[in-house]
Amino acid sequence: MTSVREETVPPTAEDPVAKAGSEVIGGPLGRWAAIGRSGWWNPLRVIVIVAIGMFALGMVQKIPCYDSGWFYGANAQYAHACYSDIPHLYYGRGFADDLVPYFNHIPDAVSGGMGYLEYPVLTGLFMEVASWFTPHSGTIQHREQIYWMVNAGMLLVCTVVIAVCVARTNRRRPWDALLVAFAPAFALTSTINWDLFAVALTAAGMMLWSRSRPLAAGILIGLATAAKLYPVLLLGPLLILCLRAGRMRAWGLALGGAVGSWLVVNLPVIAFATDGWAKFYTFSQERGVDYGSVWLMLTQTFGFTITGPQANAYGTALMLLLCAGVGALALYAPQRPRFAQLAFLVIAVFILTNKVYSPQYVLWLVPLAALARPRWRDFLIWQACEVMYFLGIWLYLAFTTGGNNKGLPQDGYDLAIAVHLLGTIYLCAVVVRDIWFPDHDPARADGSDDPSGGVLDGTEDVFVLGRAAERPEAGSGSQAEWAAASNERG
């Protein structure tokens, strides 16, 4: 099998949008540019610096809330689009009173009737550790400000981990991680909640899978699932891909690592604080149709009556149906899909069918989108839709809490939901096209098979449906034709 060239691919060499945007800093990389070959300014350092800078801008965007919006009335934090759960839950979930998550019952007057912390175990630990570095004296406002700053510092570390892992997942295309670093929705939503912790663990797991370390990858996916539920879904795409490639032992190692690490983290809490541990799962099951979901839009725009249990049933059925479609696509495609492509589609399906879409959920998809469809045009179209939704939900809450008819009314918010849904569906459609017509896939333009696939990369298929068994090998003549066609499209 012909080996693929190992030179780093600069985005300005093959992406028209990146090439045009580079004019701001002097134009595309020239023939004698040292980036990627020598010197301090290698791709990884550039990406990390950009990620830190964008994260800092996201913190600056929260200044109106840091100064007063979180503490004086509800409306200002929505009108300035700078809301964050972090300062509110410092007091609201008992961290200000040194209550231990899951083990100590939170008084209803403090928690608003929650009883126990409604987050998975590792996220609860993350929140608790941040509280250890928060002063236990002074006004509650000052302590909440410090708690947010401590969490922001910890989440910044997660951001750097994500950027590094994405850059190293496809070692020939490290610059694709600039999509993550520059993503405006990533910067805007990074400090709303604690999702970046699970995203960082997931990104590290995917990087380890790309290095043919399935057990270690599984361990990190299990830990990520102990911080947020969605990463467990990645085991589905891996199952289909390993089935097609005849690499079931690798999948078994990943599954065993995921189950083992999840149990190690959760079993102590299950054993000694069962009710507290179960709160996340009962809350997720019992909550009603909530902000950002297609079910809320159907309820508000078309007048359907959809209860929480109905949304659970409809959403689960639709998600399973769409995931089955993704699985069929993976088994019928003329070339085995890349892991990142299927991972993006499955998590996007989960988001599209869920009964709630919090603005920070976009963080789940950003690293996957950068790996699945590394093209600036499509990525930025999707990001624009997500920024519009980010503004839409806060302006809608400003309208409903302000009592002055200032903000976005219900019809406008339903339009913002539709924009978010359509933007995500658009990116899914482009990824599906890349799977079915591999010549459109930028990551395969050089004849690569699956740079993020680890043990799957370059492996011949053993179980396929239809005519998929006739896929060309990496480096073959057909692959070269696909690469040429992709380069002609720019």
Long-range contacts (C-beta under 8 A, 24 or more apart in sequence): 1-458, 1-473, 1-474, 1-475, 2-447, 2-474, 2-475, 2-476, 3-475, 4-172, 4-446, 4-447, 4-448, 4-474, 4-475, 5-172, 5-446, 6-171, 6-172, 7-36, 7-172, 8-36, 8-43, 8-172, 8-173, 8-174, 8-175, 9-172, 9-173, 9-175, 9-446, 10-35, 10-36, 10-175, 11-175, 11-176, 11-178, 11-376, 14-442, 14-445, 14-487, 14-490, 15-375, 15-376, 15-377, 15-442, 15-490, 16-377, 16-490, 17-375, 17-376, 17-377, 17-380, 18-376, 21-376, 36-174, 43-167, 43-174, 43-175, 43-177, 44-164, 44-167, 44-168, 44-174, 46-178, 47-163, 47-164, 47-167, 47-174, 47-175, 47-177, 47-178, 47-180, 47-181, 48-160, 48-163, 48-164, 48-181, 50-178, 50-181, 50-182, 51-159, 51-160, 51-162, 51-163, 51-180, 51-181, 52-156, 52-159, 52-160, 54-181, 54-182, 54-183, 54-184, 54-186, 54-187, 55-155, 55-156, 55-159, 55-187, 55-190, 57-187, 58-186, 58-187, 58-188, 58-189, 58-190, 58-191, 59-152, 59-191, 61-187, 61-188, 62-191, 66-145, 66-148, 70-144, 71-141, 71-144, 74-401, 75-398, 75-401, 75-402, 78-394, 78-395, 78-397, 78-398, 78-401, 78-402, 78-407, 79-394, 79-395, 79-398, 79-402, 79-406, 79-407, 80-394, 81-188, 81-390, 81-391, 81-394, 81-395, 83-192, 83-394, 83-397, 84-148, 84-191, 84-192, 84-193, 85-192, 85-193, 86-147, 86-148, 86-151, 86-191, 86-192, 86-193, 86-194, 87-144, 87-145, 87-147, 87-148, 88-144, 89-127, 90-131, 90-134, 90-143, 90-144, 90-147, 90-148, 91-140, 91-144, 93-117, 93-127, 95-127, 95-128, 95-131, 95-134, 95-147, 96-131, 96-140, 96-143, 96-144, 98-131, 98-136, 100-128, 101-125, 101-127, 101-128, 101-276, 102-269, 102-273, 102-276, 102-277, 102-279, 103-272, 103-273, 103-276, 104-276, 105-276, 114-279, 114-283, 115-275, 115-279, 116-275, 116-276, 116-279, 117-276, 117-279, 117-280, 118-279, 118-280, 118-283, 119-194, 119-280, 120-225, 120-226, 120-227, 120-228, 120-229, 120-280, 121-226, 121-227, 121-265, 121-266, 121-269, 121-277, 122-197, 122-198, 122-223, 122-226, 122-227, 122-265, 123-194, 123-197, 123-198, 123-227, 123-228, 126-154, 126-194, 126-197, 126-227, 127-151, 127-194, 129-154, 130-154, 148-191, 151-191, 151-194, 152-191, 154-197, 155-190, 155-191, 155-194, 155-196, 155-197, 158-196, 158-197, 158-199, 158-200, 159-186, 159-190, 159-196, 159-200, 161-200, 161-203, 161-204, 162-196, 162-199, 162-200, 162-203, 162-367, 165-200, 165-203, 165-204, 165-206, 165-207, 165-367, 166-203, 166-207, 166-367, 166-370, 166-371, 168-207, 168-210, 169-203, 169-206, 169-207, 169-210, 169-340, 169-371, 169-451, 169-452, 170-210, 170-371, 170-443, 170-451, 170-452, 171-451, 172-446, 172-448, 172-451, 173-374, 173-443, 173-451, 176-370, 176-371, 176-374, 177-370, 179-366, 179-369, 179-370, 179-374, 179-376, 179-379, 180-366, 180-367, 180-370, 183-366, 183-379, 183-383, 184-383, 184-387, 185-362, 185-366, 185-383, 185-386, 185-387, 185-390, 186-362, 186-363, 186-366, 188-359, 188-387, 188-390, 189-359, 189-360, 189-362, 189-363, 189-390, 190-360, 190-363, 192-358, 192-359, 192-360, 193-358, 193-360, 194-227, 195-228, 195-360, 195-361, 195-363, 195-364, 196-363, 197-227, 197-228, 198-224, 198-225, 198-227, 198-228, 198-230, 198-231, 198-364, 199-224, 199-228, 199-363, 199-364, 199-366, 199-367, 201-227, 201-231, 202-231, 202-234, 202-364, 202-367, 203-367, 205-231, 205-234, 206-234, 206-339, 206-340, 206-343, 206-367, 206-371, 206-452, 209-238, 209-254, 209-339, 209-452, 209-453, 209-454, 210-339, 210-451, 210-452, 210-453, 210-454, 211-454, 212-454, 212-455, 213-454, 214-250, 214-251, 214-253, 214-254, 214-257, 214-454, 214-455, 215-253, 215-254, 215-256, 215-257, 216-257, 217-254, 217-257, 217-454, 218-253, 218-254, 218-255, 218-256, 218-257, 218-258, 218-260, 218-261, 219-257, 219-258, 219-260, 219-261, 220-261, 221-254, 221-257, 221-258, 222-257, 222-258, 222-259, 222-260, 222-261, 222-262, 222-265, 223-261, 223-262, 223-265, 225-258, 225-262, 226-261, 226-262, 226-265, 226-266, 228-364, 229-284, 230-347, 230-350, 230-364, 232-258, 233-346, 233-347, 233-350, 234-343, 234-346, 234-347, 236-323, 236-327, 236-346, 237-326, 237-330, 237-339, 237-342, 237-343, 237-345, 237-346, 238-339, 240-327, 240-330, 240-331, 240-342, 241-330, 241-336, 241-337, 241-339, 241-342, 241-453, 241-456, 242-455, 242-456, 243-331, 243-463, 244-330, 244-331, 244-336, 244-461, 244-462, 244-463, 244-464, 244-468, 245-336, 245-455, 245-456, 245-459, 245-460, 245-461, 245-462, 246-459, 246-460, 246-461, 246-462, 246-463, 247-455, 247-456, 247-459, 250-454, 250-455, 250-456, 285-312, 287-355, 287-356, 288-355, 289-355, 289-356, 290-355, 290-356, 291-356, 291-357, 291-358, 291-393, 292-356, 292-357, 292-358, 292-359, 292-361, 292-389, 292-393, 292-417, 292-420, 293-354, 293-355, 293-356, 293-357, 293-417, 294-352, 294-353, 294-417, 294-421, 295-355, 296-355, 296-417, 297-414, 297-417, 297-418, 297-421, 300-410, 300-413, 300-414, 301-411, 301-414, 308-355, 311-355, 312-355, 315-353, 315-354, 315-355, 316-353, 318-353, 319-349, 319-350, 319-353, 322-349, 322-352, 322-353, 323-349, 328-465, 329-432, 329-435, 329-436, 330-435, 331-463, 331-464, 331-465, 331-468, 332-464, 332-465, 332-466, 332-468, 333-435, 333-436, 333-468, 334-436, 334-438, 334-467, 334-468, 334-470, 334-471, 335-438, 335-444, 335-449, 335-468, 335-471, 335-472, 336-449, 336-450, 336-456, 336-461, 336-468, 336-471, 337-435, 337-450, 338-371, 338-372, 338-441, 338-443, 338-444, 338-450, 338-451, 338-452, 338-453, 339-450, 339-452, 339-453, 339-454, 339-456, 340-368, 340-371, 340-372, 340-443, 340-452, 341-372, 341-373, 341-431, 341-434, 341-435, 341-441, 343-368, 343-371, 343-372, 344-368, 344-369, 344-371, 344-372, 344-373, 344-427, 344-428, 344-431, 345-372, 345-428, 345-431, 345-432, 348-424, 348-427, 348-428, 349-428, 351-424, 352-421, 352-424, 352-425, 357-417, 357-420, 359-389, 359-390, 359-393, 362-386, 362-390, 365-424, 369-427, 371-443, 371-452, 372-431, 372-434, 373-427, 373-430, 373-431, 373-434, 373-442, 374-442, 374-443, 375-430, 375-442, 378-426, 378-427, 378-430, 379-427, 381-423, 381-426, 381-427, 382-423, 382-424, 382-426, 382-427, 384-423, 385-419, 385-420, 385-422, 385-423, 385-424, 385-426, 386-420, 386-423, 388-416, 388-419, 388-420, 389-416, 389-417, 389-419, 389-420, 391-416, 392-416, 392-417, 392-419, 438-482, 439-481, 439-482, 439-483, 439-485, 439-486, 440-486, 440-489, 441-486, 442-486, 444-479, 444-482, 444-483, 444-486, 445-482, 445-483, 445-486, 445-487, 446-483, 447-474, 447-475, 447-476, 447-479, 447-480, 447-482, 447-483, 448-474, 449-474
